[in-house]
Amino acid sequence: MNIHDKYMKRCIQIAEFGHGNTFPNPSVGCCIVMNDKILAEGFSSKAGCNHAEINAINQIKEKSVLSKCTIYITLEPCAHHGKTPPCVDTIIKHKFEKVVIGIKDPNKLVNGKGIKKLQKAGIDVITGILKKECTDLHKRFLTYQLKKRPYIILKWAQTSDRFISPKDKTNKLPFWISNKKSRILAHKWRAHENAILIGAQTLRDDNPKLSTRNWYGNNCNAYVLSKNWSKRENKKFNGDGKFKILDKTIIDFDNNVAKQICKLLHENKIQSLIVEGGTKTINNFLNSKIWDEIRIFTSDKKLGEGVKAPKLNLRYQMKTQIGNDKLEIYKNSDDNLS
């Protein structure tokens, strides 16, 4: 591993701390290095607050040393005035010796402008370091910018005989298929995403909270897809007042539902969506081939009958065991963000 890869890898690790807390901005990682030693690190604060570069620079008390430093950043520094001043101006002000960037920012307000401004100021700029890994880190932001839709994750739990829920649901309580450790992981995933979607029947059957109660972090925006929704139903559920209902006044159910949801969420600056069921709702995305990841928990339980899980004819990219649950993760081979 060369020196640039070494410190960019550290930037990627740091950026993970901001996941789920920086929307609509990406969670960027940054290191300031001098003589092969990290002097400061930073990751993005919540939207409207400091970016990763500023958080790292602010840790250095004696700013004169920065002219002898290299700053590593997973994403091209911003070059425009938003809620905060351009990070590139601060980098130029402190006369960094070198700037090493993972990937270019495709946002039309940046898109190479930051790099050009640094070069014009006489600063040595290196780009494309750990490009694949930085692309994966920023996949939500990149999908939103390049594909004009949220990054889509389809997730469900199924029994070993491929059912996602029992045939009869009379008690209106969740029927747990996956184990406790798997459910904690699922709540961690929710904390990393911008929004969550379920179908109305899942809401009626399980009355879920759709929260991150088993993990730390923010609850994501909750959406319920329902062709025939009555406002009288609102007060029946745990999410009273917290769900956005996507009914026939918003969605044309005779046309591509997944595409319409993506357009609506993009317009509302939602960068990622985790779809947690039921089968009909998930199939809207599968049939339209609009998805980026699929995450499936399979338990050792059997139901014999019930609601069938979505059908897949794909090979998983990752498989792991979580207690008595098997987790398989699939990635869309058509996905191209580079």
SEROMI-693332 format. One record per residue (C-alpha): residue in one letter; x, y, z. Coordinates in pm, whole numbers, padded with zeros to 5 digits, always signed. Layout:
AXYZ...
This chain:
M+00000+00000+00000N+00149+00335-00103I+00140+00641+00121H-00158+00805-00053D-00365+00487-00031K-00276+00457+00338Y-00411+00798+00434M-00711+00787+00200K-00810+00458+00362R-00803+00637+00697C-01021+00916+00554I-01279+00656+00447Q-01281+00508+00797I-01333+00853+00952A-01617+00940+00712E-01818+00642+00838F-01875+00829+01166G-02095+01080+00986H-02321+00833+00805G-02687+00923+00837N-02620+01258+01007T-02515+01483+00719F-02802+01464+00465P-02835+01623+00214N-02455+01658+00223P-02228+01354+00189S-02026+01232+00486V-01668+01316+00385G-01348+01207+00560C-01031+01419+00586C-00675+01382+00719I-00399+01639+00748V-00053+01482+00720M+00302+01610+00767N+00619+01399+00754D+00418+01078+00734K+00225+01161+01051I-00143+01250+01090L-00177+01587+01262A-00556+01615+01247E-00866+01434+01125G-01221+01541+01052F-01553+01427+00910S-01860+01619+00797S-02088+01776+01054K-02464+01800+01000A-02589+02009+00708G-02525+02378+00756C-02226+02317+00983N-01857+02259+00912H-01742+02027+00636A-01474+01764+00701E-01185+01982+00582I-01275+02268+00817N-01321+02031+01113A-00972+01893+01051I-00809+02236+00997N-00968+02373+01315Q-00783+02111+01520I-00447+02263+01423K-00357+02542+01667E-00046+02663+01485K-00185+02727+01137S+00157+02815+00991V+00248+02443+00974L-00031+02380+00722S+00186+02512+00437K+00407+02206+00491C+00113+01961+00502T-00081+01741+00266I-00458+01731+00310Y-00641+01411+00212I-01013+01429+00128T-01249+01154+00005L-01447+01401-00212E-01346+01712-00403P-01373+02018-00174C-01666+02250-00241A-01602+02566-00444H-01934+02744-00393H-02111+02939-00122G-02392+02740+00035K-02477+02742+00404T-02100+02753+00460P-01815+02925+00269P-01619+02727+00005C-01376+02480+00166V-01138+02527-00126D-01087+02892-00024T-00979+02788+00326I-00736+02531+00184I-00584+02798-00043K-00570+03050+00243H-00350+02814+00447K-00128+02734+00145F-00134+02355+00175E+00157+02191-00002K-00058+01923-00160V-00423+01816-00184V-00506+01448-00241I-00865+01372-00346G-01050+01044-00374I-01314+01135-00632K-01449+01441-00809D-01777+01591-00686P-02039+01559-00967N-02258+01831-00819K-02294+02094-01094L-02192+02360-00839V-01856+02187-00796N-01774+01926-01066G-01403+02002-01104K-01423+02371-01009G-01260+02303-00672I-00970+02117-00832K-00914+02389-01093K-00919+02662-00829L-00658+02477-00620Q-00435+02424-00922K-00469+02788-01025A-00348+02883-00676G-00033+02676-00735I-00126+02384-00510D-00030+02033-00624V-00350+01825-00664I-00368+01446-00695T-00703+01279-00773G-00842+00928-00810I-00684+00777-00497L-00882+00469-00388K-01144+00575-00639K-01349+00255-00612E-01358+00269-00232C-01444+00641-00225T-01718+00582-00481D-01866+00314-00256L-01842+00546+00045H-02030+00822-00138K-02270+00595-00332R-02580+00763-00189F-02467+01113-00282L-02341+01001-00624T-02663+00815-00708Y-02865+01122-00613Q-02647+01349-00828L-02590+01125-01131K-02907+00913-01151K-03145+01174-01012R-03293+00931-00764P-03219+00796-00414Y-02986+00502-00355I-03232+00211-00318I-03187-00075-00068L-03444-00356-00063K-03447-00544+00268W-03656-00824+00410A-03647-01120+00649Q-03775-01459+00539T-03819-01805+00686S-03624-02102+00554D-03931-02194+00345R-03937-01838+00199F-04229-01669+00377I-04208-01313+00512S-04511-01330+00741P-04775-01579+00858K-05104-01623+00677D-05312-01499+00970K-05221-01174+01150T-05491-01092+01404N-05294-00944+01696K-05146-00649+01495L-04801-00710+01643P-04477-00774+01452F-04400-01140+01386W-04025-01164+01436I-03857-01387+01179S-03500-01267+01230N-03316-01287+01562K-03234-00998+01798K-02882-00941+01661S-03017-00920+01307R-03283-00669+01417I-03016-00452+01583L-02822-00455+01256A-03138-00361+01065H-03184-00060+01295K-02822+00041+01234W-02899+00035+00861R-03202+00257+00916A-02983+00509+01100H-02760+00532+00791E-03040+00600+00543N-03243+00908+00459A-03586+00741+00427I-03774+00416+00479L-04072+00279+00283I-04327+00009+00360G-04660-00089+00210A-04992-00018+00380Q-05062-00386+00447T-04734-00419+00636L-04839-00119+00844R-05182-00267+00912D-05045-00612+00998D-04742-00518+01208N-04802-00162+01332P-04424-00096+01319K-04248+00205+01470L-03993+00216+01185S-03745+00368+01429T-03379+00318+01520R-03467+00235+01882N-03213-00051+01899W-02931+00169+01769Y-02812+00527+01811G-02879+00780+01537N-03165+00963+01374N-03493+00807+01269C-03524+00833+00893N-03819+00982+00705A-04097+00721+00693Y-04321+00666+00390V-04617+00430+00346L-04736+00323+00000S-05113+00279-00017K-05349+00283-00311N-05655+00319-00091W-05575+00504+00229S-05830+00649+00467K-05727+00939+00689R-05923+00770+00966E-05646+00509+00975N-05378+00760+01077K-05440+00741+01451K-05438+00361+01463F-05064+00322+01428N-04740+00372+01621G-04623+00626+01369D-04920+00863+01418G-04828+01185+01243K-04482+01060+01145F-04565+00874+00824K-04599+01034+00483I-04870+00847+00294L-04809+00791-00077D-05164+00729-00197K-05344+00760-00530T-05351+01140-00497I-04970+01131-00523I-04890+00809-00712D-05046+00683-01035F-05074+00313-00953D-05142+00224-01317N-04789+00331-01416N-04435+00264-01296V-04474+00308-00920A-04105+00274-00830K-04003+00537-01085Q-04263+00782-00950I-04149+00726-00591C-03788+00788-00691K-03881+01111-00870L-04084+01233-00572L-03807+01154-00322H-03541+01313-00542E-03748+01632-00558N-03761+01622-00176K-03381+01583-00158I-03396+01227-00023Q-03064+01061-00109S-03128+00705+00007L-03426+00479+00067I-03453+00144+00243V-03762-00051+00138E-03867-00299+00408G-04175-00462+00261G-04405-00612+00200T-04360-00831-00105K-04584-00622-00332T-04403-00299-00245I-04059-00456-00292N-04166-00610-00624N-04243-00262-00758F-03869-00194-00745L-03755-00542-00849N-03981-00551-01154S-03871-00201-01256K-03505-00294-01198I-03468+00018-00988W-03253-00089-00695D-02890-00080-00584E-02868-00333-00301I-03075-00620-00165R-03026-00742+00191I-03203-01062+00299F-03212-01228+00640T-03310-01597+00626S-03390-01763+00957D-03413-02133+01041K-03783-02093+01121K-04056-02246+00902L-04414-02130+00853G-04553-02377+00599E-04784-02110+00463G-04813-01734+00461V-04703-01436+00252K-04436-01546+00005A-04106-01358-00006P-04002-01182-00328K-03839-01413-00583L-03477-01360-00686N-03271-01524-00956L-02942-01363-00862R-02613-01457-00703Y-02523-01284-00379Q-02203-01080-00343M-02172-01137+00030K-02297-01400+00272T-02255-01415+00649Q-02405-01591+00949I-02562-01394+01235G-02653-01650+01501N-02917-01872+01344D-02984-01618+01067K-02815-01610+00728L-02756-01268+00572E-02712-01237+00196I-02632-00908+00021Y-02682-00853-00351K-02563-00557-00556N-02701-00440-00887S-02445-00523-01154D-02589-00245-01373D-02488+00013-01116N-02221+00249-01250L-02128+00561-01059S-01777+00615-01189
